[in-house]
Structures are given as C-alpha cells and as structure tokens.
Amino acid sequence: MSKFYKKPSPEKLKENIKFNKKTYSNQLRELKFLIETKKADNFTTEMYIALIGGRKITPKMLDAINKIIKRNSPVEVEKKRIEVTRLLGKTRLVSELLSKCDYHHVYVARSENFISSIEESIKKWGNLTKNQKIALNTMYKRFLKKSEKKA
C-alpha cells in the first residue's frame, strides 16, 4: 500500500464488513462458489478478499466483479465452448488445404507455425482478434486458389 493510505479504524472496518455482506450478498455468494470450484484466478480471489475484508467497493470494482460473474455463468461458458470448436474447425480446414498445396517447405513450415499460434490463442482466450480472423481468411482463400490450380 501507499505510504499515504490510512487504514480504517477497527470500528469502521467492522461497519464496512457488515455493509459489504448486506449490499453485495449475491456477489459474495458467486465469488465464493468460483473459488470453491477452483475456477477463480488471482484477480477473482482478490475481489472476494476485498469484499469480505471490509474494503470500500468502488463502482469500477463492482463492474469488474459483475463481469467475472457473467463471464463464468453457464450460458457464457457454453457460448465460449461453441466458438472455440467453430474456430478450431476452421483452422483445421486451413491446415488441410495447406497440406494439399505444393508450396516450398519453408513457406509451409512458417504457415503451420502461424496456424498453431492461432490455435493456441483460440484455446487460451476463446476467440480471435479481427486481424487474426482476416489473416486466417486470407490464408484460406490463397490455399484454396492454389489447390484448385493444382487439381
């Protein structure tokens, strides 16, 4: 903490703990569930500790807590899983087209490296950036054109 931060008095801390329990009971319950099911990252744990520790919850912190809860809801998790399987299918399609084309081995190796990095980011984040999607579509069109010429 900063040297300018003044800790609240024990009375004020107890008051804040009661206020947080009463006001943010739903958020406390959801964050506790995430921590108990081992789905929580460090930030989620810190937000839970802030709530039970009597820290003053700012609007920005409350927004972050609500985003954590929404992100881990069953509906959102299922949406993410569907998107991941869809995108991984597309990368496999591009890989298959690359193998059918008759490119130089160095170009093939670099393209496979790029596709594998795209797959890693899909698995890690559950989605791709706009530019990654554009690059993947461009590769698909190029490989499709080359494979049609070869056939």
VMD Tcl script that draws the C-alpha trace (Angstrom):
set ca {
  {0.00 0.00 0.00}
  {0.97 3.60 -0.46}
  {2.54 5.47 2.42}
  {-0.35 7.93 2.13}
  {-3.01 5.25 2.65}
  {-4.68 5.47 6.03}
  {-6.12 2.20 7.32}
  {-9.66 2.45 8.66}
  {-10.24 2.10 12.37}
  {-11.37 -1.32 13.65}
  {-14.89 0.05 14.21}
  {-15.08 1.39 10.66}
  {-13.71 -1.91 9.33}
  {-16.47 -3.88 11.09}
  {-19.00 -1.43 9.73}
  {-17.65 -1.89 6.19}
  {-17.72 -5.70 6.53}
  {-21.40 -5.62 7.59}
  {-22.22 -3.20 4.77}
  {-20.47 -5.37 2.16}
  {-22.19 -8.55 3.40}
  {-25.59 -6.88 3.24}
  {-25.14 -4.96 -0.02}
  {-23.10 -7.44 -2.06}
  {-24.50 -10.75 -0.82}
  {-25.13 -12.11 -4.34}
  {-21.62 -11.21 -5.49}
  {-20.11 -12.75 -2.36}
  {-22.01 -16.00 -2.94}
  {-20.99 -16.22 -6.61}
  {-17.32 -15.40 -5.98}
  {-17.18 -17.90 -3.11}
  {-18.63 -20.57 -5.43}
  {-16.00 -19.79 -8.09}
  {-13.20 -20.03 -5.55}
  {-14.52 -23.29 -4.08}
  {-14.84 -24.88 -7.53}
  {-11.29 -23.80 -8.41}
  {-12.47 -21.66 -11.35}
  {-11.08 -18.46 -9.84}
  {-7.95 -16.66 -10.94}
  {-5.88 -14.32 -8.76}
  {-7.99 -11.27 -9.57}
  {-11.21 -13.07 -8.65}
  {-9.69 -14.12 -5.35}
  {-8.52 -10.56 -4.64}
  {-12.02 -9.19 -5.32}
  {-13.51 -11.77 -2.95}
  {-10.97 -10.85 -0.26}
  {-11.79 -7.16 -0.79}
  {-15.47 -7.88 -0.25}
  {-15.07 -9.97 2.89}
  {-12.21 -7.85 4.23}
  {-14.29 -4.72 4.54}
  {-12.72 -2.72 1.74}
  {-14.76 0.06 0.21}
  {-16.06 -1.21 -3.13}
  {-15.82 1.36 -5.91}
  {-18.13 1.33 -8.93}
  {-15.22 0.17 -11.09}
  {-14.55 -2.77 -8.72}
  {-18.24 -3.66 -8.71}
  {-18.29 -3.65 -12.53}
  {-15.25 -5.94 -12.56}
  {-16.89 -8.31 -10.07}
  {-20.09 -8.43 -12.11}
  {-18.07 -9.14 -15.28}
  {-16.31 -12.03 -13.51}
  {-19.66 -13.49 -12.51}
  {-21.13 -13.04 -16.00}
  {-18.04 -14.50 -17.70}
  {-18.27 -17.66 -15.58}
  {-22.02 -18.17 -15.95}
  {-23.01 -21.47 -17.62}
  {-24.52 -19.67 -20.62}
  {-21.34 -17.70 -21.32}
  {-19.12 -20.74 -20.81}
  {-21.21 -22.68 -23.33}
  {-21.05 -19.81 -25.85}
  {-17.27 -19.74 -25.48}
  {-17.02 -23.52 -25.94}
  {-19.10 -23.38 -29.13}
  {-16.99 -20.53 -30.51}
  {-13.77 -22.40 -29.71}
  {-14.91 -25.56 -31.52}
  {-16.06 -23.48 -34.52}
  {-12.77 -21.62 -34.81}
  {-10.64 -24.74 -34.29}
  {-12.56 -26.42 -37.09}
  {-11.71 -23.53 -39.38}
  {-8.02 -23.70 -38.52}
  {-8.01 -27.44 -39.24}
  {-9.62 -26.73 -42.61}
  {-6.88 -24.22 -43.44}
  {-4.21 -26.73 -42.34}
  {-5.68 -29.43 -44.59}
  {-5.73 -27.05 -47.55}
  {-2.10 -26.10 -46.86}
  {-1.07 -29.74 -46.96}
  {-2.78 -30.17 -50.36}
  {-0.92 -27.20 -51.86}
  {2.53 -27.55 -53.34}
  {4.35 -24.73 -51.55}
  {8.04 -24.51 -50.66}
  {8.85 -26.33 -47.42}
  {9.97 -23.12 -45.69}
  {6.65 -21.41 -46.51}
  {4.73 -24.46 -45.30}
  {6.67 -24.50 -42.01}
  {6.05 -20.80 -41.40}
  {2.36 -21.16 -42.24}
  {1.99 -24.15 -39.92}
  {3.73 -22.19 -37.17}
  {1.28 -19.31 -37.66}
  {-1.72 -21.64 -37.65}
  {-0.53 -23.35 -34.47}
  {-0.10 -19.95 -32.76}
  {-3.66 -19.08 -33.84}
  {-4.90 -22.36 -32.33}
  {-3.08 -21.62 -29.07}
  {-4.70 -18.20 -28.80}
  {-8.12 -19.72 -29.52}
  {-7.62 -22.24 -26.71}
  {-6.28 -19.57 -24.33}
  {-8.71 -16.71 -24.98}
  {-11.66 -18.45 -26.64}
  {-11.70 -16.11 -29.61}
  {-9.55 -14.34 -32.18}
  {-8.93 -10.70 -32.88}
  {-10.33 -9.12 -36.01}
  {-6.90 -9.08 -37.67}
  {-6.26 -12.75 -36.84}
  {-9.58 -13.68 -38.43}
  {-8.74 -11.63 -41.54}
  {-5.32 -13.29 -41.80}
  {-6.86 -16.76 -41.46}
  {-9.46 -15.99 -44.13}
  {-6.76 -14.64 -46.46}
  {-4.71 -17.81 -45.99}
  {-7.79 -19.94 -46.68}
  {-8.52 -18.11 -49.94}
  {-4.88 -18.31 -51.06}
  {-4.61 -22.04 -50.28}
  {-7.98 -22.77 -51.91}
  {-6.90 -20.98 -55.09}
  {-3.57 -22.83 -55.15}
  {-5.17 -26.24 -54.51}
  {-7.71 -25.67 -57.30}
  {-4.90 -24.77 -59.70}
  {-3.04 -27.94 -58.72}
  {-6.08 -30.20 -59.21}
}
mol new
graphics top color blue
foreach p $ca { graphics top sphere $p radius 0.5 }
foreach p [lrange $ca 0 end-1] q [lrange $ca 1 end] { graphics top cylinder $p $q radius 0.2 }
display resetview
